[in-house]
Amino acid sequence: MNYLEYVCIYKDTLEQVFRQHHDRSGNGNTESESNEKSPSFGAELMSVMDFLDANLDMKSKLYRDPSLGYIFLMNNGRYILQKIKSTPEIRDLMGDAWCRKRSSDLRNYHKSYQHETWCRLLQCLNQEGLMVSGKIQKPALKEKFKAFNAMFDEIHKTQSTWVVNDERMQSELRVSIAAVVTPAYRSFLGRFRQYLDPGRQSEKYIKYQPEDIEGLIDDLFDGNPTSMGRKKT
């Protein structure tokens, strides 16, 4: 992206180079025809961006964890978009439609990340199999809490080591995760905690309060492998 920023300084010169190369290739019988048919600097720039997009998409698929692949795409996509928006020469060439398409792509990466990580976690809180003949099945309920705790611990352990450099995007991710996970967990806990015996049994299976979940979500994407249980300052 830095090279593209620098090369825009020589846009007019490169336009001449493209025309001369086109003429030497035997395309365009007249000067006007040559100018019409030769690739413009903007078109060449768009081709470079398309190649970069394809390259990033290919690299994102090398991650074994699909969630990390989407974080990779979000990190790079946000950087590219911010770079173009802050460089008038490139933005004028790429156009507003391209910027809107890039913003849409980022939202789709975000949704895919949410689905891959947190929608799977929320499946632990579904009520399937919890009630038989109008009675709560305690063993099934205990398994639900155990599964949620184990999966949340694993996600937190892994994703607190990941890094999202853009502070705004980091905040947006955390807010969107909390908005999905915390209400669902609070609702499940409020409805079913009464079926666990107070004391040792509830302490064993109810590992987190909703506030704990929110606090741990705030640890994500800091690149801190020891963040579990720490207090943010």
Secondary structure by P-SEA (a helix, b strand, c coil): caaaaaaccaaaaaaaaaaaaaaaacccccaaaaaaccccaaaaaaaaaaaaaaaaaaaaaccccaaaaaaaaaaaaaaaaaaaaacaaaaaaacaaaaaaaaaaaaaaaaaaaaacccccccccccccccccccccaaaaaaaaaaaaaaaaaaaacccccccccaaaaaaaaaaaaaccaaaaaaaaacccccccccaaaaacccccaaaaaaaaaacccccccccccccc
